[in-house]
């Protein structure tokens, strides 16, 4: 189990790679966090748009039906009864 240090600066300095500065570590972490949040926002926006498009076209499927159909298809591909 990883122990979380009470002093984030000391913890960060403890994991710096050779020739890496604390400011570079913070800059990289910030860039990665921003990129992750942008991807999450884009994913959510695409999901909302797909849901709205499905509602407008009345082209929606019940999740349980989809899972059941996929399980049956998978079982038949493997040659076992579904």
MOPAC internal coordinates of N, CA, C and O (Angstrom, degrees):
PM7 1SCF
backbone

  N    0.0000 0     0.00 0     0.00 0    0    0    0
  C    1.4557 1     0.00 0     0.00 0    1    0    0
  C    1.5190 1   109.19 1     0.00 0    2    1    0
  O    1.2310 1   121.48 1   -42.65 1    3    2    1
  N    1.3285 1   114.77 1   137.35 1    3    2    1
  C    1.4583 1   120.11 1  -178.42 1    5    3    2
  C    1.5244 1   109.74 1   -86.19 1    6    5    3
  O    1.2310 1   121.22 1   -47.09 1    7    6    5
  N    1.3169 1   115.27 1   132.91 1    7    6    5
  C    1.4638 1   120.41 1   177.84 1    9    7    6
  C    1.5193 1   108.77 1   -90.48 1   10    9    7
  O    1.2310 1   120.31 1   -49.23 1   11   10    9
  N    1.3065 1   117.01 1   130.77 1   11   10    9
  C    1.4579 1   121.71 1   177.62 1   13   11   10
  C    1.5243 1   108.04 1   -88.29 1   14   13   11
  O    1.2310 1   121.36 1   -60.64 1   15   14   13
  N    1.3062 1   115.01 1   119.36 1   15   14   13
  C    1.4523 1   121.51 1  -178.19 1   17   15   14
  C    1.5216 1   109.66 1   -71.87 1   18   17   15
  O    1.2310 1   120.82 1   -39.16 1   19   18   17
  N    1.3336 1   116.04 1   140.84 1   19   18   17
  C    1.4621 1   120.40 1   178.54 1   21   19   18
  C    1.5303 1   111.48 1   -69.64 1   22   21   19
  O    1.2310 1   120.42 1   156.44 1   23   22   21
  N    1.3339 1   116.81 1   -23.56 1   23   22   21
  C    1.4565 1   121.37 1   179.82 1   25   23   22
  C    1.5201 1   108.90 1  -106.15 1   26   25   23
  O    1.2310 1   119.75 1   -78.73 1   27   26   25
  N    1.3386 1   118.08 1   101.27 1   27   26   25
  C    1.4626 1   119.93 1  -176.38 1   29   27   26
  C    1.5301 1   113.06 1   -61.90 1   30   29   27
  O    1.2310 1   119.79 1   148.72 1   31   30   29
  N    1.3150 1   118.00 1   -31.28 1   31   30   29
  C    1.4611 1   119.93 1   179.16 1   33   31   30
  C    1.5187 1   110.58 1   -65.00 1   34   33   31
  O    1.2310 1   120.61 1   134.01 1   35   34   33
  N    1.3210 1   116.44 1   -45.99 1   35   34   33
  C    1.4659 1   120.36 1   179.09 1   37   35   34
  C    1.5240 1   110.27 1   -64.84 1   38   37   35
  O    1.2310 1   120.20 1   140.63 1   39   38   37
  N    1.3243 1   117.22 1   -39.37 1   39   38   37
  C    1.4611 1   120.91 1   178.71 1   41   39   38
  C    1.5307 1   110.22 1   -63.61 1   42   41   39
  O    1.2310 1   120.34 1   136.51 1   43   42   41
  N    1.3300 1   116.96 1   -43.49 1   43   42   41
  C    1.4629 1   120.96 1   179.84 1   45   43   42
  C    1.5234 1   110.65 1   -65.13 1   46   45   43
  O    1.2310 1   120.52 1   136.43 1   47   46   45
  N    1.3212 1   116.61 1   -43.57 1   47   46   45
  C    1.4592 1   119.71 1   179.15 1   49   47   46
  C    1.5221 1   111.45 1   -63.30 1   50   49   47
  O    1.2310 1   120.71 1   150.86 1   51   50   49
  N    1.3270 1   116.24 1   -29.14 1   51   50   49
  C    1.4559 1   120.85 1   179.81 1   53   51   50
  C    1.5204 1   114.34 1   -72.18 1   54   53   51
  O    1.2310 1   119.83 1   164.06 1   55   54   53
  N    1.3250 1   117.93 1   -15.94 1   55   54   53
  C    1.4684 1   120.81 1  -178.42 1   57   55   54
  C    1.5263 1   112.67 1  -114.98 1   58   57   55
  O    1.2310 1   120.54 1  -172.03 1   59   58   57
  N    1.3263 1   116.58 1     7.97 1   59   58   57
  C    1.4601 1   119.65 1   178.08 1   61   59   58
  C    1.5170 1   109.95 1   -63.24 1   62   61   59
  O    1.2310 1   121.40 1   -40.03 1   63   62   61
  N    1.3229 1   114.92 1   139.97 1   63   62   61
  C    1.4562 1   119.95 1   175.26 1   65   63   62
  C    1.5197 1   109.04 1   -83.86 1   66   65   63
  O    1.2310 1   121.00 1   -13.44 1   67   66   65
  N    1.3139 1   115.70 1   166.56 1   67   66   65
  C    1.4585 1   120.45 1  -178.42 1   69   67   66
  C    1.5265 1   109.97 1   -56.60 1   70   69   67
  O    1.2310 1   120.48 1   -47.42 1   71   70   69
  N    1.3148 1   116.68 1   132.58 1   71   70   69
  C    1.4697 1   124.57 1   178.91 1   73   71   70
  C    1.5277 1   113.01 1    65.00 1   74   73   71
  O    1.2310 1   119.86 1  -158.60 1   75   74   73
  N    1.3341 1   117.88 1    21.40 1   75   74   73
  C    1.4693 1   121.11 1   176.78 1   77   75   74
  C    1.5219 1   108.27 1  -105.64 1   78   77   75
  O    1.2310 1   120.78 1   -45.41 1   79   78   77
  N    1.3223 1   116.12 1   134.59 1   79   78   77
  C    1.4664 1   120.04 1   178.29 1   81   79   78
  C    1.5220 1   109.79 1   -93.56 1   82   81   79
  O    1.2310 1   121.52 1   -19.80 1   83   82   81
  N    1.3146 1   114.70 1   160.20 1   83   82   81
  C    1.4613 1   120.23 1   177.21 1   85   83   82
  C    1.5329 1   109.79 1   -61.76 1   86   85   83
  O    1.2310 1   120.03 1   139.83 1   87   86   85
  N    1.3136 1   117.55 1   -40.17 1   87   86   85
  C    1.4623 1   119.50 1  -179.76 1   89   87   86
  C    1.5290 1   111.35 1   -65.63 1   90   89   87
  O    1.2310 1   119.87 1   144.37 1   91   90   89
  N    1.3374 1   117.85 1   -35.63 1   91   90   89
  C    1.4723 1   120.60 1   177.49 1   93   91   90
  C    1.5288 1   110.16 1   -67.23 1   94   93   91
  O    1.2310 1   120.29 1   138.99 1   95   94   93
  N    1.3321 1   117.05 1   -41.01 1   95   94   93
  C    1.4685 1   120.83 1   177.23 1   97   95   94
  C    1.5289 1   110.41 1   -60.40 1   98   97   95
  O    1.2310 1   120.46 1   134.79 1   99   98   97
  N    1.3157 1   116.73 1   -45.21 1   99   98   97
  C    1.4701 1   121.13 1  -179.72 1  101   99   98
  C    1.5234 1   110.30 1   -65.92 1  102  101   99
  O    1.2310 1   120.28 1   137.99 1  103  102  101
  N    1.3367 1   117.07 1   -42.01 1  103  102  101
  C    1.4595 1   120.50 1   178.91 1  105  103  102
  C    1.5292 1   110.96 1   -61.94 1  106  105  103
  O    1.2310 1   120.16 1   135.45 1  107  106  105
  N    1.3237 1   117.29 1   -44.55 1  107  106  105
  C    1.4611 1   121.63 1   179.50 1  109  107  106
  C    1.5283 1   110.53 1   -63.61 1  110  109  107
  O    1.2310 1   120.50 1   135.56 1  111  110  109
  N    1.3221 1   116.64 1   -44.44 1  111  110  109
  C    1.4685 1   120.67 1   179.54 1  113  111  110
  C    1.5246 1   110.72 1   -62.19 1  114  113  111
  O    1.2310 1   120.19 1   139.74 1  115  114  113
  N    1.3082 1   117.24 1   -40.26 1  115  114  113
  C    1.4586 1   121.10 1   179.57 1  117  115  114
  C    1.5318 1   110.65 1   -66.09 1  118  117  115
  O    1.2310 1   120.24 1   134.99 1  119  118  117
  N    1.3376 1   117.15 1   -45.01 1  119  118  117
  C    1.4598 1   120.67 1   178.92 1  121  119  118
  C    1.5278 1   111.04 1   -61.21 1  122  121  119
  O    1.2310 1   120.47 1   136.76 1  123  122  121
  N    1.3264 1   116.70 1   -43.24 1  123  122  121
  C    1.4671 1   120.37 1   179.71 1  125  123  122
  C    1.5287 1   111.31 1   -66.01 1  126  125  123
  O    1.2310 1   120.32 1   142.33 1  127  126  125
  N    1.3144 1   116.99 1   -37.67 1  127  126  125
  C    1.4657 1   120.89 1   178.53 1  129  127  126
  C    1.5296 1   110.79 1   -66.43 1  130  129  127
  O    1.2310 1   120.56 1   137.51 1  131  130  129
  N    1.3194 1   116.53 1   -42.49 1  131  130  129
  C    1.4644 1   120.41 1   178.34 1  133  131  130
  C    1.5236 1   110.17 1   -63.23 1  134  133  131
  O    1.2310 1   120.35 1   134.44 1  135  134  133
  N    1.3382 1   116.93 1   -45.56 1  135  134  133
  C    1.4672 1   120.78 1   179.62 1  137  135  134
  C    1.5247 1   110.95 1   -61.05 1  138  137  135
  O    1.2310 1   120.42 1   137.69 1  139  138  137
  N    1.3363 1   116.80 1   -42.31 1  139  138  137
  C    1.4741 1   120.93 1   179.52 1  141  139  138
  C    1.5228 1   110.76 1   -63.50 1  142  141  139
  O    1.2310 1   120.32 1   136.72 1  143  142  141
  N    1.3096 1   116.98 1   -43.28 1  143  142  141
  C    1.4664 1   119.94 1   179.51 1  145  143  142
  C    1.5220 1   112.20 1   -66.63 1  146  145  143
  O    1.2310 1   120.40 1   143.88 1  147  146  145
  N    1.3324 1   116.84 1   -36.12 1  147  146  145
  C    1.4685 1   119.87 1   176.39 1  149  147  146
  C    1.5219 1   110.37 1   -64.57 1  150  149  147
  O    1.2310 1   120.34 1   137.05 1  151  150  149
  N    1.3410 1   116.95 1   -42.95 1  151  150  149
  C    1.4689 1   119.96 1   178.42 1  153  151  150
  C    1.5244 1   110.79 1   -63.90 1  154  153  151
  O    1.2310 1   120.28 1   139.59 1  155  154  153
  N    1.3416 1   117.07 1   -40.41 1  155  154  153
  C    1.4605 1   120.37 1   178.40 1  157  155  154
  C    1.5263 1   110.67 1   -63.55 1  158  157  155
  O    1.2310 1   120.28 1   137.81 1  159  158  157
  N    1.3156 1   117.08 1   -42.19 1  159  158  157
  C    1.4711 1   120.88 1   179.67 1  161  159  158
  C    1.5264 1   110.32 1   -65.08 1  162  161  159
  O    1.2310 1   120.49 1   138.76 1  163  162  161
  N    1.3340 1   116.66 1   -41.24 1  163  162  161
  C    1.4582 1   120.47 1   179.03 1  165  163  162
  C    1.5288 1   110.53 1   -65.07 1  166  165  163
  O    1.2310 1   120.35 1   137.20 1  167  166  165
  N    1.3298 1   116.94 1   -42.80 1  167  166  165
  C    1.4613 1   121.71 1   178.65 1  169  167  166
  C    1.5274 1   110.35 1   -60.08 1  170  169  167
  O    1.2310 1   120.65 1   134.48 1  171  170  169
  N    1.3363 1   116.36 1   -45.52 1  171  170  169
  C    1.4638 1   120.67 1   179.70 1  173  171  170
  C    1.5211 1   111.27 1   -64.12 1  174  173  171
  O    1.2310 1   120.40 1   138.20 1  175  174  173
  N    1.3276 1   116.84 1   -41.80 1  175  174  173
  C    1.4608 1   120.55 1   179.67 1  177  175  174
  C    1.5344 1   110.72 1   -64.04 1  178  177  175
  O    1.2310 1   120.26 1   138.79 1  179  178  177
  N    1.3270 1   117.10 1   -41.21 1  179  178  177
  C    1.4614 1   120.19 1   178.09 1  181  179  178
  C    1.5275 1   110.75 1   -64.75 1  182  181  179
  O    1.2310 1   120.32 1   141.34 1  183  182  181
  N    1.3168 1   117.00 1   -38.66 1  183  182  181
  C    1.4604 1   120.68 1   177.84 1  185  183  182
  C    1.5216 1   111.82 1   -64.24 1  186  185  183
  O    1.2310 1   120.91 1   135.96 1  187  186  185
  N    1.3268 1   115.87 1   -44.04 1  187  186  185
  C    1.4691 1   119.55 1   178.21 1  189  187  186
  C    1.5231 1   110.90 1   -63.69 1  190  189  187
  O    1.2310 1   120.38 1   138.72 1  191  190  189
  N    1.3344 1   116.88 1   -41.28 1  191  190  189
  C    1.4663 1   120.67 1   179.64 1  193  191  190
  C    1.5220 1   110.70 1   -64.96 1  194  193  191
  O    1.2310 1   120.11 1   138.65 1  195  194  193
  N    1.3281 1   117.39 1   -41.35 1  195  194  193
  C    1.4628 1   120.46 1   179.21 1  197  195  194
  C    1.5259 1   110.86 1   -65.55 1  198  197  195
  O    1.2310 1   120.85 1   140.12 1  199  198  197
  N    1.3269 1   115.98 1   -39.88 1  199  198  197
  C    1.4657 1   119.48 1   177.77 1  201  199  198
  C    1.5173 1   110.78 1   -62.70 1  202  201  199
  O    1.2310 1   120.70 1   135.68 1  203  202  201
  N    1.3257 1   116.27 1   -44.32 1  203  202  201
  C    1.4602 1   120.17 1   179.79 1  205  203  202
  C    1.5252 1   110.96 1   -64.97 1  206  205  203
  O    1.2310 1   120.31 1   138.53 1  207  206  205
  N    1.3236 1   117.01 1   -41.47 1  207  206  205
  C    1.4557 1   120.77 1   178.48 1  209  207  206
  C    1.5254 1   110.05 1   -62.84 1  210  209  207
  O    1.2310 1   120.02 1   139.35 1  211  210  209
  N    1.3122 1   117.57 1   -40.65 1  211  210  209
  C    1.4610 1   120.94 1   177.89 1  213  211  210
  C    1.5155 1   111.82 1   -63.88 1  214  213  211
  O    1.2310 1   120.88 1   140.07 1  215  214  213
  N    1.3168 1   115.92 1   -39.93 1  215  214  213
  C    1.4659 1   119.28 1   178.42 1  217  215  214
  C    1.5242 1   111.50 1   -66.22 1  218  217  215
  O    1.2310 1   120.96 1   138.68 1  219  218  217
  N    1.3264 1   115.77 1   -41.32 1  219  218  217
  C    1.4665 1   119.91 1  -178.95 1  221  219  218
  C    1.5277 1   111.91 1   -67.51 1  222  221  219
  O    1.2310 1   120.54 1   144.46 1  223  222  221
  N    1.3178 1   116.57 1   -35.54 1  223  222  221
  C    1.4692 1   119.85 1  -177.42 1  225  223  222
  C    1.5260 1   111.39 1   -94.23 1  226  225  223
  O    1.2310 1   120.56 1   176.81 1  227  226  225
  N    1.3219 1   116.54 1    -3.19 1  227  226  225
  C    1.4709 1   122.42 1  -176.22 1  229  227  226
  C    1.5335 1   110.63 1    54.96 1  230  229  227
  O    1.2310 1   121.33 1  -144.47 1  231  230  229
  N    1.3260 1   115.06 1    35.53 1  231  230  229
  C    1.4587 1   121.91 1  -178.15 1  233  231  230
  C    1.5322 1   108.61 1  -110.81 1  234  233  231
  O    1.2310 1   120.93 1  -117.95 1  235  234  233
  N    1.3266 1   115.83 1    62.05 1  235  234  233
  C    1.4599 1   121.85 1  -177.61 1  237  235  234
  C    1.5292 1   110.27 1  -111.84 1  238  237  235
  O    1.2310 1   121.34 1   -28.16 1  239  238  237
  N    1.3213 1   115.04 1   151.84 1  239  238  237
  C    1.4611 1   121.71 1   179.01 1  241  239  238
  C    1.5098 1   109.12 1  -126.92 1  242  241  239
  O    1.2310 1   120.62 1   -38.84 1  243  242  241
  N    1.3097 1   116.41 1   141.16 1  243  242  241
  C    1.4552 1   121.46 1   176.04 1  245  243  242
  C    1.5239 1   108.74 1   -70.69 1  246  245  243
  O    1.2310 1   120.33 1   -49.38 1  247  246  245
  N    1.3257 1   116.97 1   130.62 1  247  246  245
  C    1.4650 1   121.55 1  -176.58 1  249  247  246
  C    1.5238 1   111.80 1   -58.87 1  250  249  247
  O    1.2310 1   119.98 1   140.22 1  251  250  249
  N    1.3275 1   117.64 1   -39.78 1  251  250  249
  C    1.4677 1   120.13 1   179.85 1  253  251  250
  C    1.5296 1   111.48 1   -63.44 1  254  253  251
  O    1.2310 1   120.46 1   141.46 1  255  254  253
  N    1.3198 1   116.72 1   -38.54 1  255  254  253
  C    1.4673 1   120.20 1   177.68 1  257  255  254
  C    1.5242 1   111.13 1   -64.54 1  258  257  255
  O    1.2310 1   120.63 1   138.01 1  259  258  257
  N    1.3281 1   116.39 1   -41.99 1  259  258  257
  C    1.4649 1   120.38 1   179.70 1  261  259  258
  C    1.5249 1   110.53 1   -63.50 1  262  261  259
  O    1.2310 1   120.36 1   134.12 1  263  262  261
  N    1.3215 1   116.92 1   -45.88 1  263  262  261
  C    1.4725 1   120.63 1  -179.70 1  265  263  262
  C    1.5209 1   110.38 1   -62.78 1  266  265  263
  O    1.2310 1   120.08 1   136.06 1  267  266  265
  N    1.3143 1   117.45 1   -43.94 1  267  266  265
  C    1.4638 1   121.22 1   179.17 1  269  267  266
  C    1.5259 1   110.85 1   -62.15 1  270  269  267
  O    1.2310 1   120.23 1   134.12 1  271  270  269
  N    1.3249 1   117.18 1   -45.88 1  271  270  269
  C    1.4677 1   120.85 1   178.85 1  273  271  270
  C    1.5157 1   111.61 1   -61.46 1  274  273  271
  O    1.2310 1   120.20 1   137.29 1  275  274  273
  N    1.3377 1   117.23 1   -42.71 1  275  274  273
  C    1.4594 1   120.57 1  -179.70 1  277  275  274
  C    1.5290 1   110.68 1   -66.76 1  278  277  275
  O    1.2310 1   120.03 1   141.87 1  279  278  277
  N    1.3290 1   117.54 1   -38.13 1  279  278  277
  C    1.4649 1   120.88 1   178.72 1  281  279  278
  C    1.5245 1   110.31 1   -64.37 1  282  281  279
  O    1.2310 1   120.71 1   138.61 1  283  282  281
  N    1.3093 1   116.25 1   -41.39 1  283  282  281
  C    1.4701 1   120.08 1   178.04 1  285  283  282
  C    1.5332 1   110.77 1   -64.58 1  286  285  283
  O    1.2310 1   120.53 1   135.66 1  287  286  285
  N    1.3056 1   116.58 1   -44.34 1  287  286  285
  C    1.4721 1   120.92 1   179.70 1  289  287  286
  C    1.5162 1   110.06 1   -62.07 1  290  289  287
  O    1.2310 1   120.67 1   137.58 1  291  290  289
  N    1.3046 1   116.33 1   -42.42 1  291  290  289
  C    1.4688 1   120.74 1  -179.98 1  293  291  290
  C    1.5246 1   110.47 1   -64.49 1  294  293  291
  O    1.2310 1   120.88 1   137.16 1  295  294  293
  N    1.3273 1   115.92 1   -42.84 1  295  294  293
  C    1.4580 1   120.30 1  -179.69 1  297  295  294
  C    1.5412 1   110.75 1   -64.66 1  298  297  295
  O    1.2310 1   120.51 1   140.49 1  299  298  297
  N    1.3356 1   116.63 1   -39.51 1  299  298  297
  C    1.4656 1   118.74 1  -179.85 1  301  299  298
  C    1.5241 1   111.19 1   -70.58 1  302  301  299
  O    1.2310 1   120.09 1   148.18 1  303  302  301
  N    1.3089 1   117.43 1   -31.82 1  303  302  301
  C    1.4710 1   120.71 1   176.17 1  305  303  302
  C    1.5303 1   110.95 1   -65.89 1  306  305  303
  O    1.2310 1   120.99 1   147.92 1  307  306  305
  N    1.3157 1   115.72 1   -32.08 1  307  306  305
  C    1.4526 1   120.48 1  -179.78 1  309  307  306
  C    1.5307 1   111.83 1   -88.41 1  310  309  307
  O    1.2310 1   120.54 1   175.10 1  311  310  309
  N    1.3245 1   116.57 1    -4.90 1  311  310  309
  C    1.4574 1   121.25 1   176.85 1  313  311  310
  C    1.5139 1   114.45 1    81.29 1  314  313  311
  O    1.2310 1   120.66 1  -164.62 1  315  314  313
  N    1.3340 1   116.35 1    15.38 1  315  314  313
  C    1.4625 1   118.36 1   178.13 1  317  315  314
  C    1.5202 1   109.60 1  -109.01 1  318  317  315
  O    1.2310 1   120.36 1   -25.96 1  319  318  317
  N    1.3265 1   116.91 1   154.04 1  319  318  317
  C    1.4730 1   119.55 1  -179.48 1  321  319  318
  C    1.5134 1   110.65 1   -66.06 1  322  321  319
  O    1.2310 1   120.81 1   -37.49 1  323  322  321
  N    1.3204 1   116.06 1   142.51 1  323  322  321
  C    1.4628 1   119.71 1  -176.52 1  325  323  322
  C    1.4494 1   110.53 1  -108.27 1  326  325  323
  O    1.2310 1   120.10 1   180.00 1  327  326  325

